[in-house]
Amino acid sequence: MCQAVDMSAPRPPRAWLLMAAGDDRQHGGNTGYDDQADAYYSWDSTVNNYGKIEVGDTVAIWDKRKLLGVSVVEEIDVTPAEKMLLRCPNPACGRAGIKARRNLSPRYRCQDCQLEFDEPRVEVQTVREYRSRHDAAWTSLDGLLGAEQLRSVCESPKSQLSMRPLDWNAFRSALEDAGASRAVSRIQGRSPDFVYPANSPVGITIPSGHTRSMVRVRRGQQQFRDDLLARFGSLCAFTGRAPARVLDAGHLYSYAKLGQHHKHGGLLLRKDIHRLFDDGWLAVRAGNLSVDVAPDLEDFPQYAQLHEQRLKVDLAPQQQEWLEQHWEEHRA
């Protein structure tokens, strides 16, 4: 039975520090996760706090040394999976808390019983695998905050967890003090005032093996894209003709904030152009529909050549209004 949702009471802001260390991992008890810091984050039900992240939460991604960037969770997919766990071979221990050592032999050491060994005991376990997407709101802040600063703004500064809660107010202040006020505003603008809990009716069961998918940004996305294709054809608004498979239906506004697909609220954008538009590295002057390229892209000819070019499509008045708001957000 679903619990009642008090829609009149906004949930306090919630933020997470997520470690995307790649191969640089101290914990050797599993084979790692398929992460792409600027797009999605993966974990499973063996990880502490695995079921607590929700759509609408702010996430800060780091690599154990520095902040990589921040975003807002757009959706979370959950699927059953089998995971290979590496355990201590000591029969009296058998824990997964083993540490892989690069330059020492034996290769592994158990952090519980201190046994050193080359071959761990392999165990296959059925888990729930989670993947959250956050690419639409991603803001790169590579190195803006260091490891100690990030730990200090966690709810538990001494925590060693790969997914740990952040004190949002302290984290926001640290970003603003470091000159990232625009990133803070963008996060707040894209975070919904209230997010339904995982056990509410918004949780959607998807066939073909998915156990649960919490979707906020993508509901109706296919129809939204089909409508744009029918209107504009296979045409990127910035660069011209392109195969339909590389074209995204890009919103000209924050869907996470408004929660609706407006008829004249989108354009077909090549996937890379979509990312750069969302980040504000590409913007459009609504008056003459000419492209403005941010200085960060001047060293990339394929994007620099777009500067001052007109869009390749004709726009409705409402689309021009959305573009003007986008300009105010990223160029004012």
Summary of the structure (lengths in Angstrom):
residues: 332
radius of gyration: 22.3
end to end distance: 48.2
largest distance: 73.5
contacts: 968
relative contact order: 0.13
helix: 24%
strand: 29%
